[in-house]
Each structure stands twice: as C-alpha cells, then as structure tokens.
C-alpha cells in the first residue's frame, strides 16, 4: 500500500524501494496478487525513469503472474 501511495504522490524512487524487499524475496507476500502488484509498481517506476525496457519487462512479468493466478481483466478493455 505504501508503494501505491508513493506512486500517486510522485515519489517514484520511494515506491520502488517499498516493493524491493518483496521483489527480492526478503519479505513474504501475504496474498497471491501481491507479486503482481510489485511488478506493476516496478513497471510504473521504470516508465517514469524513461527505462522502457525495464517497464515492459516488469509489465510482462505482472501479466504472466496474473494469468497464472487467474486475475480477471475487466471486459471493457478491448483486445484483452
């Protein structure tokens, strides 16, 4: 939750730092969708740092993890 708050307030480095322990496996995720959110935060922070390659990779990871755990995508998104 802290990471999302940091993102929305424009504190991108703080957001990245907030998810780092989960991404590195130092802190266990308590709910299955947390790793998906970690990758989404990493994607957003990478895009704001103009690192498109890292942003795309993090987004791809989020989508793959989401699909693996059955995350539902809103039907209003065409082509998804």
C-alpha positions in Angstrom: 0.0 0.0 0.0 2.9 2.4 0.8 4.2 1.9 -2.7 0.9 2.9 -4.3 0.7 6.0 -2.1 4.3 6.9 -3.1 3.4 6.5 -6.8 0.3 8.6 -6.6 2.3 11.4 -4.9 5.1 11.3 -7.5 7.7 9.7 -5.2 8.8 7.0 -7.7 12.1 6.1 -6.0 10.3 5.6 -2.7 7.7 3.4 -4.4 10.4 1.2 -5.9 12.2 1.0 -2.6 9.0 0.0 -0.9 8.5 -3.1 -3.1 12.1 -4.1 -3.3 12.1 -6.5 -0.2 9.1 -8.4 -1.7 10.7 -8.5 -5.1 13.9 -9.9 -3.7 12.1 -12.5 -1.6 13.3 -10.9 1.7 9.6 -10.4 2.7 7.0 -12.9 2.0 3.8 -11.9 0.1 0.7 -12.5 2.3 -1.8 -12.6 -0.6 -1.3 -14.1 -4.1 -1.8 -10.9 -6.0 1.0 -9.0 -4.2 3.8 -10.2 -6.5 1.6 -8.9 -9.4 1.3 -5.5 -7.8 5.1 -5.5 -7.1 5.7 -5.9 -10.8 3.2 -3.2 -11.7 4.9 -0.8 -9.3 8.2 -1.6 -10.8 6.8 -1.1 -14.3 5.4 2.3 -13.4 8.6 3.5 -11.7 10.7 2.3 -14.7 8.5 4.2 -17.1 8.8 7.4 -15.1 12.6 6.9 -15.2 12.3 6.5 -19.0 13.5 2.9 -18.8 11.1 1.5 -21.3 12.8 -1.9 -21.5 12.6 -2.4 -17.7 9.0 -1.1 -17.7 7.9 -3.5 -20.4 9.7 -6.5 -18.7 8.0 -5.7 -15.4 4.6 -5.4 -17.1 5.1 -8.7 -18.9 6.0 -10.3 -15.5 2.9 -8.8 -13.9 0.7 -10.1 -16.7 2.3 -13.6 -16.6 1.9 -13.9 -12.8 -1.6 -12.5 -13.0 -2.6 -15.0 -15.6 -1.1 -17.8 -13.5 -3.2 -17.0 -10.5 -6.4 -16.2 -12.5 -6.5 -12.4 -12.2 -9.6 -11.2 -14.0 -9.2 -8.4 -16.6 -12.1 -6.0 -17.0 -14.0 -6.9 -20.1 -14.2 -3.2 -21.1 -10.5 -3.4 -22.3 -10.7 -4.2 -26.0 -8.4 -6.9 -27.2 -7.6 -8.3 -23.8 
